[in-house]
Amino acid sequence: MDKTQTPDWALWQSFLAVAETGSLSAGARVLGLSQPTLGRHIRQLEGTLGLTLFARNARGLATTEAAEALLEPARAMAQAAARLSLAASGQSVTPRGTVRITASVMMAQHALPPILRDIRHAAPEIELELVASDASENLLFHEADIAVRMYRPTQLDIATRHIGDMALGLFAAESYVARRGLPRTIEEAMAHEWVGYDKSDLILRGMRGFGLEVERSFFQTRCDHHPAYWELVRAGLGIGAGQHFAARRCPDVRAILPEVEIPPLPVWLSVPQSLRRSPRVRRVYDLLSEGLAEVVERG
C-alpha cells in the first residue's frame, strides 16, 4: 500500500457491503449507491492497498484470503463509526432505504397488501418492493431481501422464522351450490364437479392421503396458476381447495365440508444472514412478522 494514501472510510463501507452481501448489486442496495459507484470504490480500494479483494464465482463475488484478513478490522471500524455517529447526533438512526419482499402470488394478492400498508404507515422512510411470484427467488443471490415461504428454507446462510400455519379448506361458489346443491359427506362431494391443478400433483397427492384414489381426469377444470385457479372456483366451476384467508375476502364463496381437515401450509419468513442486522430490513422483517401472525391466527 502507498503509505502516503489512507483509504477513505467510504471505500471501507463499500468493501464491507460487498463482502457481506456477495455482490455489487446487493451491496449497492444496502448503501443506497449505484452499482457502478460501488464497483469504482472497490477498484479504488484494491488499487490503494495493492490487493485483490474479491474473486468472481457462480454466486457473485467471493472474498479472497487478503479480504478475509481485513473483514474483522473493517467491521470494528464500522461499529466505532456507528457509535460515534449516534453520540454526535444524540438520537437513534432512522432506518431508510428500500426493502424488496418476495411472496407467492396468492399471498401477495390476498394477504400482504394491508400488511404492507401498515408497514408504510409505521415506517414511511422505507420504500417497499413486492415480487409476486410462485418461483423461488434466491435470497443468497440477493434477488430479494425478505421472502415469505410456504416451506422452511434449508440454506445455511438464511435466517428463518416460523410464523405459523395457514389453514386450508374446501370451497365452492354460492352460484355452484345453488346449481348443484351442498354436499353433506365426502362421498357426496366425490360426485360433484371439481377444480384441480394441471401439471402439479399437489391436490392429487392430498386426496390420495385421505384414501381417495383419483386421477387427473377427475378434475373437470384444471389450472396451475393459483390466483386463476381461485377465480375458477369463484366463478362456479366446481369444488376446489383454497386458503381461508383468501376465502374471507370473497363473500360469494362458502366452505364445503369444513370438518375435513386438510394439512395446513406452514408460513416462514426468511432473510439472508448478511442482511439480518440491516436496520431497514430488520424493521420491515419485524413488522411483516407481526402482520402475518395476525393473518395466521385468524385462520
MOURJO-V710434 format. One record per pair of residues at least 4 apart in sequence whose C-alpha atoms are under 6 Angstrom apart, sorted by the first residue. I is the first residue (numbers start at 0). J is the second residue. D is the distance in whole Angstrom. If there is no record, write none. Layout:
# MOURJO-V710434
i=I j=J d=D
i=I j=J d=D
This chain:
# MOURJO-V710434
i=0 j=47 d=6
i=0 j=48 d=4
i=0 j=49 d=5
i=10 j=40 d=5
i=15 j=19 d=6
i=16 j=26 d=5
i=17 j=21 d=5
i=17 j=22 d=5
i=17 j=23 d=6
i=17 j=26 d=5
i=19 j=273 d=5
i=20 j=25 d=6
i=20 j=26 d=6
i=20 j=273 d=6
i=21 j=59 d=6
i=21 j=60 d=5
i=22 j=59 d=5
i=22 j=60 d=5
i=23 j=27 d=6
i=23 j=34 d=6
i=24 j=34 d=6
i=25 j=141 d=6
i=27 j=31 d=6
i=27 j=32 d=5
i=27 j=33 d=6
i=27 j=34 d=5
i=45 j=49 d=6
i=45 j=50 d=5
i=45 j=51 d=6
i=52 j=62 d=6
i=52 j=63 d=5
i=52 j=66 d=5
i=53 j=60 d=6
i=53 j=61 d=5
i=53 j=62 d=5
i=53 j=63 d=5
i=54 j=60 d=6
i=54 j=61 d=5
i=55 j=59 d=6
i=55 j=60 d=4
i=56 j=60 d=6
i=62 j=66 d=6
i=85 j=89 d=6
i=85 j=90 d=6
i=94 j=278 d=5
i=94 j=279 d=5
i=95 j=124 d=5
i=95 j=125 d=5
i=95 j=279 d=6
i=96 j=125 d=5
i=97 j=125 d=6
i=97 j=126 d=4
i=97 j=127 d=6
i=98 j=127 d=5
i=99 j=127 d=6
i=99 j=128 d=5
i=99 j=129 d=6
i=99 j=143 d=5
i=99 j=144 d=5
i=100 j=129 d=5
i=100 j=143 d=6
i=100 j=144 d=6
i=100 j=145 d=5
i=100 j=146 d=6
i=101 j=129 d=6
i=101 j=130 d=4
i=101 j=146 d=5
i=102 j=107 d=6
i=102 j=131 d=5
i=102 j=146 d=6
i=102 j=147 d=5
i=103 j=107 d=6
i=103 j=131 d=6
i=103 j=132 d=5
i=103 j=133 d=5
i=104 j=108 d=6
i=104 j=131 d=5
i=104 j=132 d=5
i=105 j=109 d=6
i=105 j=226 d=6
i=106 j=110 d=5
i=107 j=111 d=5
i=107 j=131 d=6
i=109 j=245 d=6
i=111 j=115 d=6
i=114 j=290 d=6
i=118 j=122 d=6
i=119 j=123 d=5
i=136 j=142 d=6
i=137 j=142 d=6
i=138 j=142 d=6
i=138 j=143 d=6
i=145 j=269 d=6
i=145 j=270 d=5
i=146 j=268 d=6
i=146 j=269 d=5
i=147 j=267 d=6
i=147 j=268 d=5
i=148 j=266 d=6
i=148 j=267 d=5
i=149 j=264 d=6
i=149 j=265 d=5
i=149 j=266 d=5
i=156 j=272 d=6
i=157 j=270 d=6
i=157 j=271 d=5
i=157 j=272 d=5
i=158 j=269 d=6
i=158 j=270 d=5
i=158 j=271 d=6
i=158 j=272 d=6
i=159 j=268 d=6
i=159 j=269 d=4
i=160 j=267 d=6
i=160 j=268 d=5
i=161 j=267 d=5
i=162 j=266 d=6
i=162 j=267 d=6
i=162 j=292 d=6
i=163 j=265 d=6
i=163 j=266 d=6
i=164 j=263 d=6
i=164 j=264 d=5
i=164 j=265 d=4
i=164 j=266 d=6
i=165 j=263 d=5
i=165 j=264 d=5
i=165 j=295 d=5
i=166 j=243 d=6
i=166 j=263 d=5
i=166 j=298 d=5
i=167 j=241 d=6
i=167 j=242 d=5
i=167 j=243 d=6
i=167 j=261 d=6
i=167 j=263 d=6
i=168 j=240 d=6
i=168 j=241 d=6
i=169 j=239 d=6
i=169 j=240 d=5
i=169 j=254 d=6
i=169 j=255 d=5
i=170 j=238 d=6
i=170 j=239 d=5
i=170 j=253 d=6
i=170 j=254 d=4
i=170 j=255 d=5
i=171 j=232 d=6
i=171 j=238 d=5
i=171 j=252 d=6
i=171 j=253 d=6
i=172 j=233 d=5
i=172 j=235 d=5
i=172 j=251 d=6
i=172 j=252 d=4
i=173 j=251 d=6
i=173 j=252 d=6
i=174 j=235 d=6
i=175 j=179 d=6
i=175 j=235 d=5
i=176 j=180 d=5
i=176 j=181 d=5
i=182 j=187 d=5
i=182 j=188 d=5
i=192 j=237 d=5
i=193 j=218 d=5
i=193 j=237 d=4
i=193 j=238 d=5
i=193 j=239 d=6
i=194 j=218 d=5
i=194 j=220 d=5
i=194 j=221 d=6
i=194 j=237 d=6
i=194 j=238 d=6
i=194 j=239 d=5
i=195 j=218 d=5
i=195 j=221 d=5
i=196 j=221 d=5
i=196 j=222 d=5
i=196 j=223 d=5
i=197 j=221 d=5
i=197 j=222 d=5
i=197 j=223 d=5
i=206 j=211 d=5
i=207 j=211 d=5
i=207 j=212 d=5
i=222 j=228 d=6
i=224 j=228 d=6
i=230 j=234 d=6
i=231 j=236 d=6
i=232 j=236 d=6
i=232 j=237 d=6
i=277 j=281 d=6
i=280 j=284 d=6
i=283 j=287 d=6
